[in-house]
Amino acid sequence: MPFPKISLSRADAWGVDTHMLVDTHPDFLVASNSAELVAAVGASLSDNNMQLRTADSAEILLEAIRTAPVPCLVLLDIELPGMPIEQLLARLRPGADDRRFPLVLISDDGIPDWRDRLAEGIIDDIFPRNTPPLFWHIRIEIALRTFRDLRELEHLRENLALEGETDPVTGIHNRAALLSMLFRETDRVQRMNTLLSVMAFAIDDFEHWSERLGSAAWEDLLKQVVARVQRLLRSYDLFGRMGAAGFVLGLPGCSCVNAILLAERIREEVFFRPFRCGGMAVRLATNFGIAPSHGRSPLVVLREAEQALQAAQAAGPETIRSSRDFSEMRPAPANFLSEPAMGRAR
């Protein structure tokens, strides 16, 4: 039963989220083997220039969703042959977060099980089978608008949760979020006997540069630092801000020696090159402290990394220190541990 496709202007008029139509096709799929029901829905949609596709069995419905563009809405008759309705719902919505399209059941009123599914979010609405043809398009419009509003609410909640986990200036993890991720990573270390190292580093003279540049320029400088560091990290490395000018890296699968090598690389490729800020070239110096996990509490490991950082700061700018004794490591510590670089130009 071909009908003209709905235009985006018509979709806006109906309250359909045009951003949603980027991922879905602007047509409707009716899954029923009742010619009378399909005709009633089709007549209502054709009056509003909407396209209708049909599926008269569970197999055809699943194939249509799997191979064809995702529909704008699916109307599913509970009497659709080919598969028990509960099994079909599980195939259409394998997870509670699967919200690719609104799914509306066509069923008789007064069935408690379906109302439970509606409350659980398995289905988005229930239409009575005896809905008058005049009201099909009104019910569909309400279902589309509700689905759009729920998706916008979900996105808002996701953004709020993300804001609670990130540093508002740099966009990387804040202290609480980073510690939470370090605890999860430590569980992996304990279960699989893998490596994990923690690196703390801090920018020297941040108060001087903050006062000289102003808060806006200083924040821009921090963003540049973060961007340079991120280019050197793996996708699964953990990166967080732990103070005004302090940062922490969680490095899964990384030995203490390799973490020191990374610190050397960050020192060379991030901080030896000047930053452009406020129309001037700014040369920053930093120090690094590193500690291995060995499956211990992240609070203990982080404290050791911060103590190593304090030792590096006491030794002078651009120094790397580790909580481990490398006297018996090969290659020799001189190949890894840096000397203070007090005389280097800032």
C-alpha positions in Angstrom: 0.0 0.0 0.0 2.3 2.8 -1.2 1.8 6.3 0.1 3.9 9.4 -0.6 6.8 9.9 1.8 6.4 12.4 4.6 8.4 15.6 4.0 10.6 17.2 6.7 8.3 20.2 6.8 5.3 17.8 7.4 7.4 16.0 10.0 8.0 19.3 11.8 4.3 20.1 11.7 3.6 16.7 13.3 6.1 17.2 16.0 8.6 14.6 14.7 12.2 15.4 15.8 14.0 16.0 12.6 17.3 15.0 14.3 15.6 11.7 14.9 14.9 11.4 11.2 18.6 11.4 10.5 18.7 7.9 12.0 15.2 6.8 11.0 13.2 6.7 7.8 10.2 9.0 7.6 7.7 6.2 7.2 5.6 3.9 9.4 5.6 0.2 9.7 2.3 -1.7 10.5 2.9 -5.3 11.5 -0.5 -7.1 11.2 -2.1 -9.7 9.0 -5.5 -8.0 9.4 -6.3 -6.3 6.1 -9.1 -4.3 7.9 -6.7 -2.9 10.5 -4.0 -2.1 7.9 -6.6 -0.3 5.7 -7.8 1.8 8.7 -4.3 2.9 9.6 -3.3 3.5 6.0 -6.4 5.6 5.3 -5.6 7.8 8.2 -1.9 8.2 7.3 -2.6 8.8 3.6 -4.7 11.8 4.5 -1.5 13.3 6.0 0.9 12.4 3.1 2.7 9.7 5.1 4.2 6.5 3.7 3.1 3.2 5.1 5.0 -0.2 5.0 3.4 -3.4 6.1 4.5 -6.8 7.5 2.1 -9.7 7.8 4.3 -12.0 9.9 7.0 -11.8 12.6 9.7 -12.9 10.2 8.9 -10.2 7.6 8.8 -7.6 10.4 12.2 -8.5 11.7 13.6 -8.7 8.2 12.2 -5.2 7.4 13.7 -3.7 10.4 17.1 -5.4 9.9 17.5 -4.7 6.2 15.4 -1.6 5.4 15.9 2.0 6.8 14.7 2.2 10.4 11.0 3.4 10.5 9.7 6.4 12.2 7.3 4.3 14.2 6.2 0.6 14.4 2.6 -0.4 15.0 2.7 -4.1 16.2 -0.5 -6.1 16.3 -0.3 -8.6 19.2 -2.0 -11.2 17.0 0.8 -11.0 14.4 1.5 -14.6 13.4 4.9 -16.3 13.3 6.3 -15.9 16.8 5.0 -15.5 20.4 4.5 -11.8 21.1 6.9 -11.8 24.2 9.6 -13.4 22.1 9.1 -10.9 19.3 9.3 -8.0 21.8 12.6 -9.4 23.1 13.9 -9.5 19.5 12.7 -5.9 18.8 14.0 -4.5 22.0 17.0 -6.6 23.1 17.9 -4.0 25.9 16.1 -1.4 27.9 18.2 1.3 26.2 17.3 0.3 22.7 15.3 3.3 21.6 15.8 3.4 17.8 12.1 3.9 17.1 8.8 4.1 19.1 7.1 0.7 19.4 3.3 0.8 19.8 1.2 -2.3 20.5 -2.3 -2.7 19.0 -4.2 -4.6 21.6 -7.5 -4.6 23.5 -7.6 -2.4 26.6 -7.5 -3.8 30.1 -4.6 -6.2 29.8 -2.3 -5.7 32.8 0.8 -7.3 31.3 0.9 -4.8 28.5 0.6 -1.9 31.0 3.6 -3.4 32.9 5.6 -3.5 29.7 4.6 0.2 29.1 5.8 1.1 32.5 9.1 -0.8 31.9 9.7 1.1 28.7 9.6 -2.1 26.6 6.8 -0.6 24.6 5.9 3.1 24.1 2.1 3.0 23.9 -0.9 0.8 23.5 -3.6 1.5 20.9 -7.0 -0.2 21.1 -7.8 -2.3 18.1 -11.1 -0.5 17.7 -9.6 2.9 17.4 -11.7 4.9 15.0 -9.9 5.7 11.7 -10.3 9.4 12.4 -8.2 9.1 15.6 -5.3 6.9 14.3 -3.2 9.9 13.2 -3.9 11.7 16.5 -2.7 8.7 18.6 0.4 8.4 16.3 1.2 12.0 16.7 1.1 11.8 20.5 3.3 8.6 20.4 5.9 10.4 18.2 6.0 13.5 20.4 6.3 11.5 23.6 9.1 9.4 22.1 10.9 12.6 21.0 10.4 14.2 24.5 11.7 11.1 26.3 14.8 11.0 24.0 15.5 14.7 24.7 15.1 14.0 28.5 17.5 11.0 28.3 20.1 13.1 26.4 19.7 15.9 29.1 20.2 13.3 31.9 23.3 11.9 30.1 24.7 15.4 29.7 24.1 16.3 33.4 25.7 13.0 34.4 28.7 13.8 32.2 29.0 17.3 33.6 29.2 15.7 37.1 32.1 13.6 36.0 34.2 16.1 34.1 36.3 19.1 34.9 34.4 22.1 33.6 37.5 23.9 32.2 39.4 21.1 30.4 36.6 18.5 29.8 38.7 15.6 31.2 37.7 13.6 34.3 37.4 15.3 37.7 39.0 13.8 40.8 35.9 11.8 41.9 35.3 10.3 38.4 39.0 9.4 38.0 39.2 7.7 41.3 36.1 5.7 40.5 37.6 4.5 37.2 40.9 3.7 39.0 39.0 1.5 41.4 37.4 -0.4 38.5 40.8 -0.7 36.8 42.3 -2.0 40.1 39.7 -4.7 40.2 40.9 -5.8 36.8 44.5 -5.8 38.0 43.6 -8.0 40.9 41.5 -10.5 38.8 43.9 -10.7 35.8 47.3 -9.9 37.4 47.9 -7.1 34.9 49.9 -3.9 35.2 48.8 -0.5 36.2 50.7 2.7 36.9 49.6 6.1 38.1 51.3 9.3 37.1 50.8 12.7 38.8 52.2 15.8 37.2 51.8 19.5 38.0 52.6 22.8 36.2 55.1 25.0 38.0 54.4 28.6 38.8 50.7 28.3 38.0 49.9 31.2 40.4 52.4 33.5 38.5 50.9 32.6 35.1 47.3 32.8 36.3 47.8 36.3 37.7 49.9 37.5 34.7 47.6 36.1 32.0 44.2 36.4 33.7 41.8 33.6 34.4 40.4 33.3 30.9 43.8 33.1 29.3 45.0 30.7 32.0 42.1 28.4 31.3 42.9 28.5 27.6 46.5 27.5 28.5 45.2 24.5 30.5 43.1 23.4 27.5 46.2 23.5 25.3 48.2 21.4 27.8 45.4 18.8 27.9 45.1 18.7 24.2 48.8 18.0 23.7 48.9 15.3 26.4 45.8 13.6 25.0 47.6 13.2 21.6 50.2 11.0 23.3 47.7 8.8 25.2 46.0 5.5 24.2 42.2 5.4 24.0 41.9 3.5 27.3 44.3 5.6 29.4 42.6 7.6 32.2 43.2 11.3 32.4 41.9 13.7 35.1 42.5 17.0 36.6 43.3 17.0 40.4 43.7 20.6 41.4 44.4 24.1 40.0 47.4 22.9 37.9 47.6 19.2 38.8 46.8 16.2 36.6 46.8 12.4 37.0 47.1 9.6 34.5 46.0 6.0 35.0 48.0 3.8 32.7 46.5 0.2 32.3 49.0 -2.4 31.3 51.9 0.0 31.8 54.9 -0.9 33.9 56.6 1.8 36.1 59.5 2.0 33.7 57.2 2.5 30.7 55.3 5.1 32.7 58.6 7.0 33.2 59.3 6.8 29.5 55.9 8.3 28.9 56.6 11.1 31.4 59.9 11.8 29.5 57.9 12.0 26.2 55.3 14.3 27.8 58.0 16.5 29.1 59.7 16.7 25.7 56.7 16.9 23.4 54.2 18.9 25.6 56.2 21.2 27.8 59.5 21.9 26.0 57.5 23.6 23.2 56.1 27.0 24.1 52.4 27.7 24.1 50.7 30.6 22.4 48.5 32.5 24.8 47.4 36.1 25.1 49.5 37.1 22.1 52.7 35.8 23.7 54.8 32.6 23.9 54.5 30.9 27.3 57.1 28.3 28.3 55.8 26.0 31.1 57.7 23.7 33.3 56.4 20.6 35.1 57.3 17.7 37.4 56.2 14.1 37.5 55.6 11.5 40.2 54.9 7.8 39.3 53.8 4.8 41.4 52.9 1.2 40.3 49.6 -0.3 41.4 50.3 -4.0 42.2 46.5 -4.3 42.8 46.6 -2.0 45.9 44.0 0.6 46.8 44.0 3.5 44.3 44.0 5.9 47.3 47.3 4.4 48.4 48.8 4.4 44.9 47.7 7.9 44.2 49.2 9.1 47.5 52.5 7.5 46.6 52.4 9.2 43.1 51.7 12.5 44.8 54.6 12.0 47.2 56.9 11.2 44.3 55.7 14.4 42.7 56.5 16.3 45.8 60.0 14.8 45.7 60.4 15.9 42.1 59.2 19.4 42.9 61.8 19.6 45.7 64.5 18.5 43.3 63.7 21.3 40.8 61.6 21.9 37.6 61.2 19.2 34.9 62.1 16.4 37.2 60.6 12.9 37.2 60.5 10.7 40.3 59.1 7.3 41.0 58.1 5.6 44.2 60.0 2.5 43.2 63.7 1.8 43.7 65.2 1.2 40.3 68.7 0.3 41.5 68.4 -3.2 40.1 66.4 -2.4 37.0 67.9 -2.6 33.5 68.5 -0.3 31.7 70.1 1.9 34.4 68.1 4.7 36.0 70.2 7.3 34.3 68.5 6.3 31.0 65.1 7.2 32.5 65.2 9.5 35.5 65.7 13.2 34.5 67.9 15.7 36.2 66.5 19.1 37.3 66.6 21.6 34.5 66.8 24.8 36.4 68.8 26.6 33.8 66.4 25.9 30.9 64.7 29.0 29.6 61.0 29.4 30.3 
